[in-house]
Amino acid sequence: MKPVHFLLVDDLEENLLSLEALLRRNDLVLLKARSGDEALELLLSHDVALALVDVQMPGLDGFELAELMRGNERSRRVPIIFVTAGSADGQRRFRGYETGAVDFIQKPIEPDILRSKAEVFFELYRQRQQIAAQRDELEAQAEALKEAGRRKDEFLLVLNHDLSLHKDARAQQDVLLREINHRIKNLFSLTSGLISLSAKSAKSVAELSADLKARLAALAAAHDLTLPDLRSDGGLGGSTTSVLALTRAILAPHEQEQGSRISVSGSDAPLGSKAITSVALLLHELATNAAKYGALCTIDGRLTITMSVADDNLQISWDEKVPGALPLQGAREGFGTALEKAVLRGLSGTMTRNWNSDGISLFVEMPLGALVK
């Protein structure tokens, strides 16, 4: 516990030394001031249990010092005992009590009376310190109880959350098994449909095999792009699939080793897991037609693909240049055209073709909202 402070105020050094000798004890710090101004400075930096103030001092006398102490919030409750060598008439005592004094001691001082009165204020201050310490301890205990209550509530919430997660995980396992079964059936159905579509236009087994392999390769490329990245810590990272990435993946087999004849540029757009298969089939059909009849069937051909975004739509400009050859419009139509139309219907998109003397230009437009599904 902190020591108790008494303030001794007297303009004579010998009086201060006498008071100090009479009051000296353990756990008591005696602050000495030889003027009212000195006393005020000490009161600003110390909590005082009792002030023993000489009444008659030059400058600020004891009564004026008491009035200033009562006017300050920090020192207004400090008990004051006036020490006086003058007469103790009623008017003088009345003024002392009016300024806040609790008692008067007449000089010469009786040591036992001084010690007895000082002991009362020493014990009162000690009791206040104990009460304050008990209050702080009770507040700390109350806060600890509140914290324990908060931790208990947090634990119950976490426990309830874990139980819910366990139930949800079991439900998700059932859903996942049903989803896997559904997707496997869809995969068989899709493969069967591709075989049927390829068989309608194939003129030989080799052509059927090549066409079907190319379509499946396009689907495989799309599938690879939709897979999340495997991080080094064993977790799953996010997918980076986009229209530009998918387009380059599908056209990569048609690039020449000695130099690129395909240019893909422009604004990019993200692709959702539901839309990527449709977009992959559409790009594969366009690439297959270019490889059979257009820019990719000759070394001198050039394919330029430019993508842009306008009015919440993705716009794809597909421009094929085949120098010295007129493209055969009829040769580029058939079951592939039907597949393209079906894909565009599913994506709420449109496509226009413009034939010219050295190639063909296609313009595809699809809502961005349909691509992120």
C-alpha positions as a printed Julia matrix, in Angstrom:
373×3 Matrix{Float64}:
   0.0     0.0      0.0
   1.25    3.5     -0.81
   2.6     5.69     2.05
   0.44    8.42     3.58
   1.37   12.07     2.99
   1.02   14.93     5.5
   1.61   18.54     4.45
   3.36   20.84     6.96
   3.16   24.59     6.16
   5.08   27.18     8.21
   7.32   30.07     7.25
   9.84   29.17     9.99
  12.18   26.28     9.36
  12.52   25.44    13.06
   8.76   25.01    13.39
   8.74   22.62    10.43
  11.57   20.61    11.98
   9.69   20.41    15.28
   6.5    19.16    13.6
   8.54   16.67    11.62
  10.19   15.3     14.76
   6.83   14.92    16.52
   5.04   13.2     13.61
   7.77   11.02    12.12
   6.68    7.36    11.73
   6.76    4.48     9.26
   4.59    4.74     6.12
   4.24    8.5      6.57
   5.81   11.05     4.22
   6.02   14.6      5.57
   5.91   17.28     2.87
   7.24   20.66     4.06
   6.41   24.08     2.62
   7.61   27.48     3.88
   4.9    29.46     2.09
   1.39   29.2      0.77
   2.64   29.12    -2.82
   4.99   26.22    -2.06
   2.12   24.37    -0.39
  -0.12   24.8     -3.45
   2.58   23.38    -5.72
   2.97   20.31    -3.48
  -0.81   19.79    -3.42
  -0.85   19.66    -7.23
   1.48   16.63    -7.29
   0.58   14.71    -4.09
  -2.51   13.26    -2.44
  -2.44   14.57     1.13
  -4.2    13.01     4.14
  -3.78   16.04     6.42
  -2.48   19.61     6.16
  -1.04   21.29     9.26
  -1.02   25.01     8.39
   0.39   27.93    10.33
  -2.09   30.79    10.41
   0.3    33.72    10.47
   2.61   33.66     7.42
   3.89   36.41     5.14
   2.27   36.54     1.72
  -0.55   34.03     1.78
  -1.63   33.49     5.35
  -3.14   30.23     6.55
  -6.76   31.31     6.03
  -6.12   32.48     2.44
  -4.29   29.22     1.67
  -7.25   27.26     3.03
  -9.67   29.22     0.81
  -7.52   28.47    -2.26
  -7.37   24.78    -1.32
 -11.15   24.62    -1.06
 -11.44   26.2     -4.5
  -9.41   23.43    -6.15
 -11.05   20.08    -6.88
  -7.88   18.13    -6.08
  -7.33   19.67    -2.62
 -10.8    20.74    -1.5
 -11.34   17.61     0.66
  -7.95   17.69     2.42
  -8.49   18.08     6.21
  -6.83   21.22     7.59
  -5.64   21.76    11.16
  -4.55   25.32    11.84
  -1.53   25.85    14.09
  -1.52   29.28    15.72
   0.5    31.12    18.34
  -2.03   33.93    18.57
  -5.2    34.22    20.59
  -7.91   31.68    19.96
 -10.83   34.07    20.13
 -14.21   33.07    18.75
 -14.06   35.29    15.67
 -10.69   33.89    14.66
 -11.88   30.32    15.12
 -15.08   31.04    13.2
 -13.08   32.31    10.22
 -10.86   29.24    10.37
 -13.78   26.83    10.35
 -15.47   28.89     7.62
 -12.42   28.4      5.35
 -12.55   24.64     5.9
 -10.51   23.88     9.01
 -11.38   20.78    11.04
  -9.46   21.83    14.17
  -7.1    24.31    15.81
  -3.88   23.59    17.73
  -2.46   26.26    19.95
   1.27   26.86    20.31
   3.18   25.67    22.21
   2.09   22.32    20.87
   1.28   19.43    23.18
   3.01   16.42    21.48
   0.46   13.82    22.64
  -2.5    15.89    21.45
  -0.84   16.48    18.06
   0.03   12.79    17.62
  -3.45   11.7     18.68
  -5.2    13.98    16.19
  -2.74   13.13    13.42
  -3.27    9.4     14.08
  -7.03    9.82    13.47
  -6.46   11.28    10.0
  -3.7     8.78     9.25
  -6.1     5.87     9.97
  -8.96    7.51     8.07
  -6.76    7.85     5.01
  -5.55    4.25     5.39
  -9.19    3.09     5.51
  -9.95    5.05     2.35
  -6.98    3.39     0.66
  -8.19   -0.05     1.75
 -11.72    0.66     0.56
 -10.37    1.88    -2.79
  -8.21   -1.25    -3.11
 -11.18   -3.48    -2.25
 -13.29   -1.6     -4.79
 -10.66   -2.07    -7.47
 -10.37   -5.75    -6.58
 -14.15   -6.2     -6.76
 -14.24   -4.41   -10.12
 -11.46   -6.68   -11.38
 -13.32   -9.76   -10.15
 -16.56   -8.54   -11.74
 -14.74   -7.97   -15.02
 -13.17  -11.43   -14.75
 -16.63  -12.93   -14.21
 -17.95  -11.04   -17.24
 -15.0   -12.28   -19.3
 -15.6   -15.84   -18.12
 -19.25  -15.47   -19.09
 -18.28  -14.17   -22.52
 -15.84  -17.05   -23.02
 -18.5   -19.55   -21.95
 -20.95  -18.05   -24.46
 -18.26  -18.11   -27.17
 -17.47  -21.74   -26.37
 -21.14  -22.71   -26.58
 -21.46  -20.86   -29.89
 -18.37  -22.6    -31.28
 -19.65  -25.97   -30.05
 -23.04  -25.37   -31.61
 -21.35  -24.23   -34.83
 -19.15  -27.34   -34.91
 -22.18  -29.58   -34.44
 -23.96  -27.74   -37.24
 -20.91  -28.1    -39.47
 -20.79  -31.82   -38.75
 -24.44  -32.18   -39.75
 -23.88  -30.0    -42.81
 -20.81  -32.03   -43.81
 -22.81  -35.27   -43.73
 -25.57  -33.64   -45.75
 -22.99  -32.32   -48.24
 -21.52  -35.8    -48.61
 -24.93  -37.1    -49.65
 -25.39  -34.21   -52.05
 -21.89  -34.74   -53.46
 -22.51  -38.43   -54.1
 -25.75  -37.6    -55.91
 -23.99  -34.86   -57.88
 -21.14  -37.19   -58.92
 -23.65  -39.76   -60.09
 -25.51  -37.08   -62.03
 -22.35  -35.7    -63.66
 -21.13  -39.14   -64.69
 -24.45  -39.78   -66.4
 -24.21  -36.38   -68.08
 -20.68  -37.18   -69.26
 -21.86  -40.4    -70.89
 -24.78  -38.54   -72.49
 -22.53  -35.77   -73.78
 -20.02  -38.23   -75.24
 -22.83  -40.18   -76.91
 -24.19  -36.94   -78.39
 -20.78  -35.91   -79.75
 -20.33  -39.31   -81.36
 -23.73  -39.01   -83.03
 -23.05  -35.46   -84.25
 -19.59  -36.33   -85.6
 -20.92  -39.45   -87.33
 -23.48  -37.41   -89.32
 -20.84  -35.52   -91.29
 -17.88  -37.93   -91.24
 -17.04  -39.58   -94.55
 -14.66  -42.13   -93.09
 -13.71  -43.79   -89.84
 -10.5   -41.79   -89.74
 -12.39  -38.51   -90.16
 -14.86  -39.55   -87.45
 -12.03  -40.48   -85.12
 -10.11  -37.23   -85.73
 -13.19  -35.04   -85.37
 -14.32  -36.78   -82.18
 -10.84  -36.64   -80.64
 -10.64  -32.92   -81.39
 -14.02  -32.25   -79.74
 -13.1   -34.28   -76.68
  -9.74  -32.52   -76.51
 -11.56  -29.15   -76.47
 -13.75  -30.36   -73.64
 -10.68  -31.66   -71.78
  -8.95  -28.28   -72.15
 -12.04  -26.56   -70.8
 -12.18  -29.02   -67.92
  -8.52  -28.38   -67.01
  -9.14  -24.65   -66.92
 -12.05  -25.04   -64.51
 -10.0   -27.05   -61.99
  -8.69  -25.06   -58.99
  -4.95  -24.79   -58.51
  -3.35  -27.15   -56.0
  -1.35  -25.15   -53.47
   1.86  -26.37   -51.9
   0.1   -26.74   -48.54
  -2.38  -29.21   -49.99
  -5.27  -26.75   -50.17
  -7.2   -25.54   -53.17
  -6.61  -22.18   -54.81
  -9.07  -20.23   -56.93
  -9.71  -20.88   -60.61
  -8.24  -18.42   -63.13
 -10.46  -19.43   -66.04
 -11.35  -16.67   -68.51
 -12.49  -16.35   -72.12
  -9.01  -15.39   -73.34
  -7.36  -18.31   -71.53
  -9.9   -20.78   -72.91
  -9.57  -19.41   -76.44
  -5.78  -19.71   -76.41
  -5.97  -23.24   -74.98
  -8.3   -24.42   -77.76
  -6.31  -22.74   -80.55
  -2.9   -23.84   -79.26
  -2.78  -27.06   -81.39
  -3.19  -24.96   -84.54
  -0.16  -22.75   -83.93
   2.88  -23.15   -86.16
   6.27  -23.82   -84.6
   8.06  -21.36   -86.92
   5.73  -18.45   -86.23
   2.29  -17.55   -84.94
  -0.54  -17.11   -87.42
  -3.15  -16.59   -84.69
  -3.65  -13.35   -82.75
  -5.89  -13.26   -79.67
  -6.23   -9.94   -77.83
  -8.61   -7.51   -76.18
 -10.68   -7.36   -73.01
 -10.99  -10.48   -70.92
 -14.03  -11.83   -69.06
 -14.33  -14.49   -66.34
 -16.05  -17.8    -67.06
 -18.24  -19.72   -64.63
 -18.25  -23.48   -64.33
 -21.65  -23.81   -66.05
 -20.84  -21.64   -69.05
 -17.34  -22.88   -69.81
 -18.41  -26.13   -71.49
 -20.75  -24.28   -73.85
 -18.14  -21.64   -74.72
 -15.53  -24.38   -75.27
 -17.81  -26.2    -77.73
 -18.55  -22.96   -79.61
 -14.86  -21.99   -79.9
 -13.97  -25.53   -80.93
 -16.53  -25.49   -83.76
 -15.17  -22.16   -85.03
 -11.57  -23.41   -84.78
 -12.47  -26.7    -86.51
 -14.13  -24.87   -89.43
 -11.11  -22.56   -89.73
  -8.8   -25.59   -89.81
 -10.89  -27.37   -92.46
 -11.97  -24.54   -94.73
 -10.51  -21.22   -93.58
  -7.48  -19.41   -92.26
  -6.0   -22.4    -90.42
  -6.07  -24.76   -93.38
  -3.2   -22.97   -95.13
   0.22  -21.76   -94.06
  -0.48  -18.23   -95.3
  -3.8   -17.94   -93.47
  -4.24  -15.54   -90.58
  -6.76  -15.64   -87.74
  -7.32  -12.48   -85.69
  -9.58  -12.6    -82.66
 -10.39   -9.38   -80.82
 -12.53   -9.26   -77.69
 -14.21   -6.22   -76.14
 -16.83   -5.4    -73.54
 -19.71   -3.02   -74.26
 -23.1    -2.55   -72.55
 -22.51   -5.55   -70.25
 -21.9    -7.8    -73.29
 -18.79   -9.65   -74.39
 -18.12   -9.04   -78.08
 -15.85  -11.4    -80.05
 -14.61  -10.38   -83.47
 -13.36  -13.5    -85.37
 -11.59  -12.5    -88.59
 -10.07  -15.09   -90.97
  -7.85  -14.1    -93.92
  -7.11  -16.69   -96.64
  -5.11  -14.97   -99.41
  -5.96  -16.04  -102.96
  -8.87  -18.35  -102.05
 -12.62  -17.88  -101.89
 -14.13  -19.6    -98.88
 -16.9   -22.07   -99.52
 -19.94  -20.91   -97.59
 -21.81  -24.19   -97.87
 -18.84  -26.21   -96.71
 -18.88  -24.4    -93.36
 -22.46  -25.2    -92.59
 -23.99  -28.4    -91.27
 -24.36  -30.09   -87.92
 -21.66  -27.76   -86.49
 -23.88  -24.81   -87.28
 -26.74  -26.45   -85.42
 -24.48  -27.02   -82.43
 -23.36  -23.39   -82.52
 -26.97  -22.21   -82.54
 -27.82  -24.46   -79.6
 -24.84  -23.17   -77.61
 -25.69  -19.53   -78.38
 -29.31  -20.07   -77.33
 -28.11  -21.43   -73.99
 -25.89  -18.38   -73.46
 -28.48  -15.87   -74.82
 -25.93  -14.91   -77.47
 -25.94  -14.08   -81.18
 -23.53  -14.6    -84.08
 -23.35  -13.02   -87.54
 -21.18  -14.05   -90.52
 -19.84  -11.79   -93.24
 -18.22  -13.38   -96.3
 -15.71  -11.51   -98.39
 -13.22  -12.17  -101.15
 -10.32  -13.19   -98.9
 -12.01  -14.79   -95.93
 -14.79  -14.53   -93.4
 -15.6   -12.31   -90.44
 -17.76  -13.44   -87.54
 -19.19  -11.32   -84.76
 -20.31  -13.03   -81.54
 -22.05  -11.23   -78.69
 -22.96  -12.75   -75.31
 -24.16  -11.21   -72.02
 -21.46  -11.15   -69.35
 -24.0   -12.36   -66.83
 -24.5   -15.6    -68.75
 -20.74  -16.29   -68.74
 -20.21  -16.2    -64.99
 -22.89  -18.73   -64.1
